[in-house]
Amino acid sequence: MKILIVYAHPERKSFNGAMFQEACRVLEAEGHQVQTSDLYGMAFKPVSDASNFTGLQNPDYFKQQLEELHATANHLFSFELKPEIKKIEWCELMIWQFPLWWFSVPAILKGWVDRTFAMGQAYGSGRIYETGFFKDKKALLSLTTGGPQDAYLKDGLQGDINGILRPLQRGILQFTGFKVLTPHVVYGPARMSGEEREYELKRWGDRLRIVADEPEFNVGKY
């Protein structure tokens, strides 16, 4: 299986860093082809603007979606974006590894989406959801939280974790055609003992060994 792991954490020694490294190790050992995007390590620019392109259709008035269509037709995406777009096209499974910040992904990961999920490349011409460009691909969110698991239940302090993740899973991934797998959540690793963190890494590795056979998760609609 061709797998892309997009890693978004500024500290490689963090638990997110350990999960990223474990995923690479396990998946490669299982014979999968793995590519990665370490966004902080790449110093990826998250701001989406005219620098996404090597040429503009209308240099006097910037409208991103029109420029994305123009860039798709004329191969005008920047040298920074072309490899990232190709990775998405290449993969059969995309994994995002990130900490939950302000009920969403870190800005660098959202910026990666803003810049690489371009009109004409990821959606457009009525190709969304079941007919989306990425309808033959799967996606998996792997994340950590600051709080404990009971805070992310329907009647918990923060509310249902699946509701929190719905804008990502429905609004980005399913919108562009991905079949979404059950999110992998590690609750409050900073509060865990070393033994508990080791258990969570093993749980993650065990799941990845059979991830190719996982069924689609019912994300639900808004």
Stockholm file with secondary structure:
# STOCKHOLM 1.0

chainA/1-222         MKILIVYAHPERKSFNGAMFQEACRVLEAEGHQVQTSDLYGMAFKPVSDASNFTGLQNPDYFKQQLEELHATANHLFSFELKPEIKKIEWCELMIWQFPLWWFSVPAILKGWVDRTFAMGQAYGSGRIYETGFFKDKKALLSLTTGGPQDAYLKDGLQGDINGILRPLQRGILQFTGFKVLTPHVVYGPARMSGEEREYELKRWGDRLRIVADEPEFNVGKY
#=GR chainA/1-222 SS CEEEEEECCSCTTSHHHHHHHHHHHHHHHTTCEEEEEETTTTTCCCCCSGGGBSSCSCTTSCCHHHHHHHHHHHTCBCTTHHHHHHHHHHCSEEEEEEECBTTBCCHHHHHHHHHHSCBTTTBBTTBCGGGSTTTTCEEEEEEEESSCGGGGSTTSSSCCHHHHHHHHIIIIIITTTCEECCCEEEECGGGSCHHHHHHHHHHHHHHHHTGGGCCCCCCCCC
#=GC SS_cons         CEEEEEECCSCTTSHHHHHHHHHHHHHHHTTCEEEEEETTTTTCCCCCSGGGBSSCSCTTSCCHHHHHHHHHHHTCBCTTHHHHHHHHHHCSEEEEEEECBTTBCCHHHHHHHHHHSCBTTTBBTTBCGGGSTTTTCEEEEEEEESSCGGGGSTTSSSCCHHHHHHHHIIIIIITTTCEECCCEEEECGGGSCHHHHHHHHHHHHHHHHTGGGCCCCCCCCC
//
